[in-house]
Structure formats: C-alpha cells, structure tokens
C-alpha cells in the first residue's frame, strides 16, 4: 500500500521504491562473486580488480545502451522478465566485438509510477543474464519521475565494463581483401527496429498462434531474447580461428554496422539466400509494405553478429560453429556493403 505523505501526493512513493529493492535483492546478490566488495545498498559498487594484475596490458572497455521501444512490446504483452536479459546481452555483444570479456554490469530503470513487482521482474531478468555470463550486477538505479515519463512508460538502460589484453583488441585493422564473412544467427529482432515493427503489426492479434510464425504468436516472437554471442566467440578463439573483425548488427542493420570495422578501401559483398531469415521479418515487411532496402537498413534480418575470418579458416570456423553461415566476402574497391 502506498504511503500517504507529501512526496507520495507529488507522485513519488519512497516506500514502493524500498519494496522494489527488497524484491530484487536476492536476484542481484546471486550474481556476486568474491570480487564484489560492495553492491546493492551501497552508494557505489566496489569491484576488486586485483586479478587484472596477471594481465600484461589490460584495457577496460565500457558501453552504455538500452532496449529502446521493446519496452512497449513488453507492456502490450504484460511480460517484463525478458527485456532485462535483452539489455545485458546487447551490451555484452557491444564490447565483445572489440575482444573484451565482461566484468560487471549496472542498470537503470525509470518510469512515471513505480511498480515494485514490475521493476523486480525486469531486474530479475538483468540478473539472470548476468549470472549466465558469469558477471556481477554491481549496482543500478530505479527512478520514479512523474512528469518526465508518460504514464505506463518505462526506460531501461545498462552500462557494462569489460577487459581485454591490449594486444588482443579486435579493431578490424587486420581485415583483408578476400576474407570470409561468417554470420551468427539472430533470435529475431533483438533490440532494434521495434518502432517500425510495432507500426507494421499494430492491427494484428499479438496473442494468437500463427502458421506463418511456425506456430508462435507475434508477441512471443517479438519478445524473443536478444542473443549473447560470448560463448560463440569463445568457441572460435579456443578452436584456433583468427577473428579479424566482429560487427554487432544492431540499429542500422548490416548496412551501417559492418563498415564500422572495415579499413579504408575495403567493402563487403553479401549473398542473399546464404542464411535463414526468421519469418517475423517477412510478416513485418508484408504488413508494413516496407521496401527491401529499408528492411536491411533497419533490422538485422537474421544476422546478429558478423565475424570476419581468413578465407583459409572458413571451413574450420564452420566446423566449430555449425549454425554459422558463410554469407559473403571482403572486397577491395567496394564502398560499404553490397547485398546481391
């Protein structure tokens, strides 16, 4: 029950915030290892980095991102535990492309009117993904801000800190003409393109099972958790595959993200039909009457991560990751990405 005081009447319920912390406390603490010296309840998280002294030249890698309007899908379906997992996995992938292993994570949940159970479900998802990746959920913030956020709206953001040996940074500098592009499949939209997807699918029933989605509903398909590629990249490295470049395919699709890791004078040619495209994209395109070029510029189209490997190691990489697909090659003289 909400407390009755001046701050509550102004729209901020301190007691509900306290209840949210109590509900999430066990899930957050379950992510702690011996490196966490202070976490939930402290003004600042404390993380012991003594282990980094064993590295030759450790470099910290940091990234902040959010899940965008996927929160609106969660609200429409009334399911909140998956978007926290999306957030963590998205951030893991963002530092993974530079070769970094994650150390710890911080989250930020904000809304107009605090709902402790809702916040606990979201943060529980964050904690579950952190546990799966072996990292600590070191801290965060839950903010109730009436007048800043509209009623019923939620904002979810995270910050991740990782580490990589300086001589192991993946920056695309070694990418060469003729290298192979290896696509790691996505689980769906991941965390990008939802404003367009929601508009295209707004009039349809999101709860009913659909034959054109292999028996799944639109809601379930849109809420499929953003995949973490940390285990896949680790397998490639342990398998002796040289990874010359990694591109996380997020907002801007393959068109905008792959060129970010290509040296000057190099482009990429990608062959259509070389990887499976999840059926949700065909449904979005059909219902929204969206041109092909826009689809590839907004959505990942079934490619969650692209790895650039030497041509002579393509077969080895495929044997290490059987679900990965060879989708194209690096080409000198091309400008950007050409999808043919």
N, C-alpha and C positions, 0 to 999 in steps of 0.2 A: 504494500500500500504506500502511495506517495506521501511524503511528509508534508505538513502544512506550515510553511514559513514564507518569508518574503521572497527568497530566491526561487522557491518552488512556484510561487504565484507569478514570478517573472519568466518561468518556463524552464528552469534548470533544477533537476531533482538530484541533490547530492547523495541522498540515500540510495537511489536507484543505481547510481554510479558505483557506490560501495558494494551493492549486491552483485553487480556485474563482475567486479574484481573477485569476489568470493566464488562465483560460479566458474570462472575461468582459471582460478589459481592452480588447481591440481593439474589441468592440462598443460599449462605453461611450465610448471615445475618439472613435469615429466620429460621436458626437452633438455634439462640441465645435465651437464657432465661436471667433472671436477674442475674444469676451467672457469666455471661461473662462480664468482665470489659474492656477487650481489645481483639480484634480479628483480622480480616483481615485488613492489612495495618500496623499493629504494628510489631515491631521486634520480640516480643514474645507474645503469647496469655496469658491472665490473667483470671483465673477462681476462683471465690470466693467459698471456701470450708467451710465456717462457719457452714453450715448445718451438717457437719460431727461431730461437737461438740456434737450433740444429740445422737451419737452412742456410745456404751460402749467401743469398742476397734476396730475402723475402720482400715482395712488393704487395702492398694492400690494394685491393680492388673493391670499389664501392659503387652501388647503383640504387636508385630510388625509382619506383614505378607503381602503377595502380592497376585496377581491373576495369577501369572505365565504366561504361554503362551496362556491363554484365550484371551489375547490382540490380538493375531494373528487371532483368530476367529472373533473378533470384526472388525479387519482390513479387513478380507476377505469379511465380510458381509456389511461393511461400516456402522456399528451401534455402537455407543460409550456410550450411556447413561446407559446401564445395568451393565457394568463392575465396575462402581463406587459403585453400590448397592451391587454387589458381595463382594467387598473389605470390606465394613463396616460390612455386615452380617457375613462374615467369622471371622472377628476379634471379633465381639460380641460373637459368639459361643465359641471362644477360651478362653475367660475369664469367660464365663458363666459356663463352666464345673467345675470351682472352686467356683461357687456360687456367682460370682461378678455381680453387676449391673453396666452398663456403665455410665460414667460421660461425657467424651468428646473424640474427635477424631481428628487426624491430618493426612493429606495425602501428598503424594509425587508423582508427575507426571514428568517423564523425557523422552526426545526424542532428536533426532538429529536436527530436524527442527520444530520449534514451529508453531502450527496451533491454533490460538486463539479459533476458533469455536469448534474445536475438544476437546481442553482442557476444555472449558466451559461445553461441553456435559458430559464429564467424571466427572468433579467436581460437576455438577448438579446432577448426579446420586448418588455421595457420599452424597451430601446434602439431597437428597430425603430420602435415607436410614437413615441418622441421624435424620431427622425430624420424621420418622416413629417410631424410637426407643426412641425418646424424649431426644436426646443428642445433644450437641453442636459440630459443626465442627469448632474447635477453631483456627486452623491455618493449614499451609502446605507450600509446596514448588513446584514451577513449574520451571523445569530446562531444558535449551536448551544446549545440549552438542554434537556438531558435532565432529566426530572422536572417540567418546566413544560409542555412539549408532549408529547402521546402519540406513541408510535412510529408513523411514517408520516404524521404530520400536518404541514401547512405553513401558515404565516400569511404573508400578503402584503399590505403596506400601502404607500401612497405619499403624498408631500406635493408640492404644486405651488405655485409662486409665479408670479403674473401681474401685469399692469399695465393700468390704464385711465385715461383722462383723467377728471378729476372731473366735468366737465360731460357726460360720455358714459356715466356709470354707468346701467345698466338696473336699476331697482328696483321697477317696477310702478306708480310714482306717477302715470304718465300714462295708465294703463288707464282706459277709459271705457265706459259703457253702450253696447252695440251693436257694440263691437269684435269682430273676427273671430278665431277660434281656428284656427290653422294647425298641423296635426300633421306632424311629420317622422318617417318610419317607423323602427322599430327593426329590428335584425338578429335579434331573438329575445329571450331573457330578459335579455340584457345582464349585469348582475352582481347581480341581486336575485331573491329568491324560490326559491333553489335548495334550501333545506331542505325546503320543501313539494314542489317538483318531484321531488327525489330520492325522497322518501317515496312519492309517487304512482306513480312509474315504476320503483320498485326491483325489481319482479319480472319486468320485461320484458328482452328481449335488446337491449342498447345498441349492439351492433356490426352488426346486420343492417340492410340497406336496407329501408325501409318505404314502401309506396304512400301511406299517409296523411301522410307527411312529404315528399312529392314525390320519393321515391327516396332520400332521405338516411337516415342512421342516427340514433338517439336521441343517441348520443354526439357525433357531428359537429354535430348541431343545437344541443345544449346548450352546446357549446364555441364556437359562432359568436361572433366577436369583437364586443365592445361598440363600437358605432359612435361616432366623433367627429363632432360637428356643427359644428366650427370652420369647415370650408370652406363649409357651407350658410349659416351666419350671415354669413360674409364676403360671400357672393354677394348675400344680401338687402340688406346695407348698401351694397355697391357699386352695386346696382340701384336705390338710392334709396328703399327701403322703410323706413318708420319702424317700428322694433321697440319696442313699448311694454312688453313683458314677455316673459320666457323662463322656462320651467319644465322642468327636467331630471326626467324621470319615472323615479324610482328606487324605493327601498323605500317602500311606502305607495301606490304607483300614482298614477294621476291624482287619485284621491280626496283624498289627503293633500298632494300636491306642488303642484298648481295653486293652491289657496287661499293658499299662502305668498307669492304675488306679487300678490294682489288687494287693492285698497284696501278699507276698511270700507264696507259697504253694497252691495258687488258680489259676485255669484256667477257661475257658468258653467253653461250648458246644452250638453251634448254629445249629438249624434245618433248612435245606433248605426247601423252599416251604411255609414258615410261613409268608412271607411278599411279597408284589408285587415288582417285579423288572422292572423298566421302560424299554420300548422296545429299547431305544437307546443303551443299553448295549449289547443286543443280536446282533444288527446290527454291532457294533464295533467288537464284538468277531468273528462274521461270516466273515466280510470283512477282518479283520486283522489276521484271523486264530490264535487266541490267546487262550492258554490253560486256563481252569477254575482257576487253582491256581494263574496264573498271573492276571486274571480279579479281583479276590478278593484281591489281594495284591496291585493293582494299583488304582482301582476305589471303590467308596462307595457302588456300586451295589444296590442302592435304599435305603440305610440306612444312613441318615445324622447325626443322633445322637443316641447313646445308653444310656439308663438310667438303673441303677441297683437299684431295689426296693425290699423290703422284699416280699417273696413269698405270705404272707397273705394279702398284699396290692395290688397284681397284678390286681385283678378284679376292685378294686377301682380306680387304675391308668387308666385302660382301659376305665372305665366309664367316667373319667374326660377328657381323650383324646381319643375319639372313633377311630381315624385314626391310633393310635399307635398299634403296633403288639407285642405280646409275641413271641420272636424268640429263646429263649434258657434260660439256667440257669448257674449259677456259680457252679463249681465243684472242690472239693478238690482233689489234686493229679494230676490234669491235668497240662500240660505245655503249656502255651499260649492259643491259640484259636483253637478249633476243629470245623470244619464245616462239618456236616454229612447229 
